[in-house]
Amino acid sequence: MNPLDLTGRVALVTGAGGLIGSAAARALAAAGAHVALVDRDGARLSAAAAEIGLKAGEALPFEADVTDALAIERVVDHVLSEWGRIDVLVNQAHVGPPEDEGEAGWQRALDVHMGGARTCTEAVAAHMVERGAGRILSGLSAGALEGAPGRTAEAASGGGLIALTRTWAREYGPAGVTANAVAIGLVEGAPTLVPAAEREQVLARLPARRAARPEEIGAVYLFLASDLAGFMNGAVVAADGGLRL
């Protein structure tokens, strides 16, 4: 038996039109899961669904904003009606530059990274608790672990998401639902506020001297969604290439 096999399980991935969200969705789908894709950008969502290359019936795309509680409730209801269960939630909706800059950007980052994750988690939690099983997984910037000068919204919202993750772990853990987070470092192709010169300095600190490939982050999500991670709860997995060594 393959402990990474997710056949028959259902995953809901937010930010699925983005680089990392789509990588997570591909990894879960390749392991056999039915995947519901959520993104507010319809064009990106369609491109991600096409890239995943799933057969009809194995993927459902939903154009929705994670800060819209009613829209997320409708998504969850549709997924439950179609597939009867939700086993995995991946909170990967993300606001990057230039959208997270300035006062409005600060609020938008908090609303999406923390508020959106809370909205989506609360929308699926009751179902997971009733079933006695579930995985709540949330992505955040590795800058939340050590500070990120010039990127306060990114770091602060990530720190808040860590607190939410640990709260969910304690709140839902007794019912068999786990919550873990992934602190993500530099990723090839991902938008970043890190200046080019600073980026080179960061890469020079990493043992591998390179940024992560999107599929490597997807693999972390797959592990956390699988039976192999059954005893992990409230953890923050640093997928940052050894940034803090």
C-alpha positions as CSV (number, residue, x, y, z in Angstrom):
1,M,0.0,0.0,0.0
2,N,1.3,3.4,-0.9
3,P,1.0,5.7,2.1
4,L,0.9,8.7,-0.2
5,D,-2.1,7.4,-2.1
6,L,-5.1,9.8,-1.9
7,T,-7.4,7.9,-4.1
8,G,-11.0,8.5,-3.1
9,R,-10.2,11.6,-1.1
10,V,-11.2,15.2,-1.8
11,A,-9.0,18.3,-1.6
12,L,-10.0,21.9,-1.7
13,V,-7.1,24.2,-2.8
14,T,-7.4,28.0,-2.6
15,G,-5.1,30.2,-4.7
16,A,-5.1,27.3,-7.1
17,G,-4.5,29.7,-10.1
18,G,-1.2,30.8,-8.5
19,L,2.2,29.1,-8.9
20,I,2.3,27.4,-5.6
21,G,-1.4,26.7,-5.3
22,S,-1.5,25.0,-8.7
23,A,1.6,22.9,-7.8
24,A,-0.2,21.7,-4.6
25,A,-3.3,20.9,-6.6
26,R,-1.2,18.9,-9.2
27,A,0.6,17.0,-6.5
28,L,-2.7,16.0,-4.7
29,A,-4.4,15.1,-8.0
30,A,-1.4,13.0,-9.1
31,A,-1.8,11.0,-5.9
32,G,-5.4,10.3,-6.8
33,A,-7.4,13.0,-5.0
34,H,-10.4,14.8,-6.5
35,V,-9.5,18.4,-6.4
36,A,-11.6,21.5,-6.1
37,L,-9.7,24.6,-7.4
38,V,-10.5,28.0,-6.0
39,D,-9.1,31.3,-7.3
40,R,-10.6,34.8,-7.8
41,D,-8.9,35.1,-11.2
42,G,-10.9,33.1,-13.7
43,A,-8.3,33.1,-16.4
44,R,-5.6,31.8,-14.0
45,L,-8.0,29.3,-12.7
46,S,-8.8,27.9,-16.2
47,A,-5.1,27.8,-17.1
48,A,-4.4,25.9,-13.9
49,A,-7.2,23.4,-14.5
50,A,-5.9,22.8,-18.0
51,E,-2.3,22.4,-16.8
52,I,-3.3,19.9,-14.2
53,G,-4.8,17.8,-17.1
54,L,-7.3,15.9,-15.0
55,K,-10.0,13.8,-16.5
56,A,-13.5,15.1,-16.5
57,G,-15.1,14.7,-13.1
58,E,-11.9,14.7,-11.1
59,A,-11.5,18.5,-10.9
60,L,-13.9,21.3,-10.2
61,P,-12.9,24.9,-10.7
62,F,-14.5,27.7,-8.7
63,E,-14.0,31.4,-9.3
64,A,-14.3,32.9,-5.8
65,D,-12.5,35.3,-3.4
66,V,-11.6,33.7,-0.1
67,T,-12.6,36.8,1.7
68,D,-16.2,36.3,0.6
69,A,-17.7,34.0,3.2
70,L,-20.9,33.4,1.3
71,A,-19.0,32.5,-1.9
72,I,-16.8,30.0,0.0
73,E,-19.9,28.5,1.6
74,R,-21.4,27.9,-1.8
75,V,-18.1,26.3,-3.0
76,V,-18.0,24.0,0.0
77,D,-21.7,23.0,-0.5
78,H,-21.1,22.3,-4.2
79,V,-18.1,20.1,-3.4
80,L,-20.0,18.2,-0.8
81,S,-22.9,17.7,-3.1
82,E,-20.7,16.5,-5.9
83,W,-18.2,14.4,-4.0
84,G,-19.7,13.9,-0.6
85,R,-16.6,14.8,1.5
86,I,-13.7,17.1,1.9
87,D,-10.6,15.5,3.4
88,V,-8.0,18.2,2.8
89,L,-8.0,22.0,2.8
90,V,-5.0,23.9,1.4
91,N,-5.1,27.6,2.3
92,Q,-2.7,28.9,-0.4
93,A,-4.5,32.1,-1.5
94,H,-1.8,34.7,-1.5
95,V,-1.4,38.4,-2.1
96,G,1.9,39.4,-3.5
97,P,3.6,42.5,-4.9
98,P,2.4,45.1,-5.8
99,E,-1.0,44.3,-4.4
100,D,0.3,44.0,-0.8
101,E,2.0,47.4,-0.8
102,G,0.8,50.5,1.0
103,E,-2.0,50.9,3.5
104,A,-4.6,49.2,1.4
105,G,-2.2,46.4,0.5
106,W,-1.5,45.8,4.2
107,Q,-5.2,45.3,4.9
108,R,-5.7,43.2,1.8
109,A,-2.8,40.9,2.8
110,L,-4.3,40.4,6.3
111,D,-7.7,39.9,4.9
112,V,-6.5,37.2,2.4
113,H,-3.8,35.4,4.3
114,M,-5.4,35.3,7.7
115,G,-9.1,36.2,7.1
116,G,-9.4,34.1,4.0
117,A,-7.8,31.1,5.7
118,R,-10.1,31.5,8.6
119,T,-13.1,31.7,6.4
120,C,-12.2,28.6,4.4
121,T,-11.3,26.6,7.5
122,E,-14.5,27.5,9.3
123,A,-16.4,26.5,6.1
124,V,-15.0,23.0,6.1
125,A,-14.3,22.3,9.8
126,A,-17.7,21.2,10.9
127,H,-17.8,18.6,8.1
128,M,-14.3,17.3,9.0
129,V,-15.2,17.2,12.7
130,E,-18.4,15.3,12.0
131,R,-16.4,12.7,9.9
132,G,-13.7,12.5,12.5
133,A,-10.9,13.2,10.0
134,G,-9.4,16.0,8.0
135,R,-6.3,18.0,7.1
136,I,-6.1,21.8,7.3
137,L,-2.9,23.0,5.6
138,S,-1.9,26.7,5.3
139,G,0.9,28.3,3.3
140,L,2.8,31.4,4.5
141,S,6.0,33.2,3.9
142,A,9.2,32.0,5.6
143,G,9.7,35.7,6.4
144,A,7.2,35.1,9.2
145,L,9.7,33.0,11.0
146,E,12.6,35.4,11.1
147,G,11.2,38.8,10.1
148,A,11.1,40.3,6.7
149,P,12.4,43.9,6.5
150,G,10.3,45.9,4.0
151,R,7.7,43.2,3.8
152,T,5.7,43.7,7.0
153,A,2.4,42.6,5.6
154,E,3.9,39.3,4.4
155,A,5.6,38.6,7.7
156,A,2.8,39.8,10.0
157,S,0.0,37.9,8.2
158,G,2.2,34.8,8.1
159,G,2.8,35.1,11.9
160,G,-0.9,35.4,12.4
161,L,-1.6,32.3,10.3
162,I,0.9,30.3,12.4
163,A,-1.2,31.3,15.5
164,L,-4.4,30.3,13.8
165,T,-2.9,27.0,12.7
166,R,-1.9,26.1,16.3
167,T,-5.3,27.2,17.5
168,W,-7.0,24.9,15.0
169,A,-4.7,22.1,15.9
170,R,-5.8,22.3,19.6
171,E,-9.4,23.0,18.8
172,Y,-10.0,20.3,16.2
173,G,-7.3,17.8,17.1
174,P,-9.5,15.8,19.6
175,A,-11.9,15.2,16.7
176,G,-9.2,13.7,14.4
177,V,-8.6,16.9,12.4
178,T,-5.1,18.1,12.1
179,A,-3.8,21.6,11.2
180,N,-0.3,22.3,9.9
181,A,1.5,25.1,8.1
182,V,4.2,25.4,5.5
183,A,6.6,28.3,5.7
184,I,7.7,28.8,2.1
185,G,11.0,30.4,1.1
186,L,12.0,31.7,-2.4
187,V,10.3,29.8,-5.2
188,E,11.3,29.9,-8.9
189,G,8.9,32.1,-10.8
190,A,7.0,33.4,-7.8
191,P,6.5,37.2,-7.4
192,T,8.6,38.7,-4.6
193,L,9.4,42.0,-2.9
194,V,12.9,40.9,-2.3
195,P,15.3,43.1,-4.3
196,A,17.5,41.3,-6.8
197,A,20.7,42.0,-4.8
198,E,19.1,40.8,-1.6
199,R,17.7,37.7,-3.4
200,E,21.3,36.7,-4.4
201,Q,22.4,37.1,-0.8
202,V,19.6,34.9,0.4
203,L,20.4,32.3,-2.2
204,A,24.0,32.4,-1.2
205,R,22.9,31.5,2.4
206,L,21.1,28.4,1.2
207,P,23.0,25.1,1.2
208,A,21.5,24.3,-2.3
209,R,22.3,27.8,-3.6
210,R,18.9,27.9,-5.4
211,A,15.3,28.7,-5.0
212,A,12.7,25.9,-4.6
213,R,10.9,24.5,-7.6
214,P,7.1,24.8,-7.3
215,E,6.7,21.0,-7.4
216,E,8.9,20.7,-4.4
217,I,6.5,22.8,-2.4
218,G,3.6,20.7,-3.8
219,A,5.4,17.6,-2.5
220,V,5.4,19.0,1.0
221,Y,1.6,19.6,0.8
222,L,1.2,16.0,-0.5
223,F,3.1,14.6,2.5
224,L,1.1,16.7,5.0
225,A,-2.2,15.6,3.4
226,S,-1.2,11.9,3.5
227,D,-1.4,9.2,6.1
228,L,2.3,9.6,6.7
229,A,1.6,12.9,8.5
230,G,-1.1,11.6,10.8
231,F,0.7,12.5,14.0
232,M,1.8,15.9,12.9
233,N,-0.4,18.6,14.3
234,G,0.3,22.3,14.9
235,A,3.6,22.1,13.1
236,V,5.2,24.7,10.9
237,V,7.2,22.9,8.2
238,A,10.0,25.2,6.9
239,A,10.2,24.5,3.1
240,D,12.9,27.3,2.8
241,G,16.0,25.4,1.7
242,G,17.7,25.9,5.1
243,L,17.3,29.7,5.2
244,R,17.6,29.9,9.0
245,L,20.6,27.6,9.3
